[in-house]
Every structure is written in C-alpha cells, then in structure tokens.
C-alpha cells in the first residue's frame, strides 16, 4: 500500500533495503521466494556486489581466495530477479517514505528494512591513526592488510577475539613474528568457556604466537618519519616493536539511520522476534540489531554470525509480507584459525554445567554446555561429528544426557534424547 513520505507525498518505491550485506541480500531473496512482485532496491556503500565476509580474515587474507570467488551471486542474478542493486552509495538521511544518499540521490520507498551491519570499534589511544594501524571489516580493509602483510617485519594484534586470532594465524603461517595483546584475562572471553580460552592461548603459543593477557595498550608509537607505526606501547610502559598493527577489539552496530527515524536503539537496533523495530512498519536484521534470545525469547542480545543474518533476514521478509515467521533456528558459528577448526552450536550464556569430551591438548575435543540439566550449546574443536550431533539435538528440541556425553568414545548422535514437555526450555 502506498505511504506518505516526510513531505506528505505519496510514494510507490516498493521495498528499500539499506545495507548490501549478507542480511540485506538474504532479505531481498526471501521476499522474492515468498512471492513478492514489488520493486526491491538494495543499497550498499561499497562499490562491490554483496560478498562473503568470513573468508576475509582467512582465505582472502592468506591469498588463496579473491573477491570474485566470494560473491554471493552472479552479476546477472540481480536484474533477472528484479532487484535494483545500488552500489557505492551511502544513505545519509532517512525519513518516512524517502531516503537520500550522500550524492543527493533520492530513493522513495513504501517498506523499509535496515541491514546496516556494524563497523569496527576504534582503538582510542594516541597514534591509532598512524599508517600501519589496520582494521578488518570489509574487502578494502582486507585487501590493504594483505598488501601490508607482504612487506611487514613484525605484527602486533590488539584484541584476542575471532578476527584477531584468525588474522594472527595467517600472519604466523607466513612466517612473521606475531604478538596478540588482549586486555581481558582470557582469549575469546565473550564467546567460549575458560577451558576453550585456555586451550587457544596454549595452541597459539605452540605455533609461535606470543600471547599477552590482561594487558592494556596505551599508545601506538611512530617511526622517525612520524607517519608510520613502529611499536605498541603497553600499560606497563613496555614497547612491542611492530610495523603492522591489526586492531580487532569488537564491532559497533551502525544505528545512525535508525536513530534518525526515532527507532529504539540500545546496543543496536532493538527488534522483536519477528524482526520488527519499535516502528512495526520497519524491520531490521543482522549485525546492527539486538534481539530476544532466538530459542527462549528471553533477554536481549546481539548475535554476529552468518546464520543469524540469514535467519533474521528470512524472518524480516516474512514480517514485511504479513506471513508467519519461519521456525526458530539454532544459532551456529565457526572460526578457522589455521588447522584449528572451532564450530559452535547454540548459545552457552547462562550455563551452569559443562562436559569436556576428548583430550584438550590433543586439539580434538568438545565442550557441551548445560543449564538445569538440559543441553544448550557446544564448542567443538576439530570434532565436527560432536558439533553436528548437538546442532541436531537442539534443532529437535532434544538433549544429550551429560553423564553419557562424558564418554568421549560414545557417538553423540546415538545419545540424543527427547525432553519431557514439562522441562524448562533451553
């Protein structure tokens, strides 16, 4: 149904999707799959069509993949499916019914979806703007970092999260001296249990990476020219020599446009289980959002993953068309750090017990997480069968008894057990 724009004009712009991300493309595709025949405009700031981002810190950075191989769809897909893909345009102003880009282009719309993603959290210390200080979020970042790795002498990674550790693995595999500096007392602290954090610290050290925990960074030191990074200054005054510094200290949801529309934002664009914002006519999906727990509906959290971007975009498309939401999906994640393949299913937040299967330092183990006796998640390192079994169990609303799971020789898929209907939800 036509809507009025900010000046009271009737619009007939179809659906505008702001952000040519994985979530943005999936939303457009889902609209078409659900039978929407209206106009769809997908707008992205980058000059490239939507592409896969996870390989940027892995295969692309290592030089074994190029941008062309990361594209989600062939160029012909967009016109063939009536999707107007607008690349290299940044929307700077939003009001009901009308979006305006930095170049002055006006895009009317009837329905709006925000898939604006997140940007890298900046390092707030002196010298952070020097040449040689890099971030890794998009293709331009990755291409620049890959080029600098080719001539770097010493690398310091600030931040012990997934991006930092994946990039550290690539740099170390290239023979470079690498130091990871993490302010918290363990690696991957927001994502995994301490036993997994401790394993990754030991595993990276075995591979020659220096790992410093509970260590703050106070400045980036310049070289004699005053233009390029030469060292990382730690809180105790130590200077780590480095001509390449990768900062991976998290991401900040991009909520500026949502705030222009007066939408509620709190650590991200707040959406409900149907991907509706505080304005029910506007949906949002992907890394820019905070949402209820996808399985329990409890609390509010932000999930940065391919799976969440896809599932939330599918839900948002259904909501825009007044269709029932798809079935709830089990969150899953992965991180490949060299030959260490971590696969996660479920969300371990709030667990009160855990079971370790396998020998941790053999680099083939898994950790199953439980709350009130019921399985809620798994972290599997080089144990894909355990990951798949837990994902299957969670998808079915089933569990795996902790006592039985402790037997590392017992296949988890044979231990999946139905949960009585009266049991508390995971």
Order of alpha helices (4+ residues) and beta strands (2+ residues): beta-alpha-beta-alpha-alpha-alpha-beta-beta-beta-beta-beta-beta-beta-alpha-beta-alpha-beta-alpha-beta-beta-beta-beta-beta-beta-alpha-beta-beta-beta-alpha-beta-beta-beta-beta-beta-alpha-beta-alpha-beta
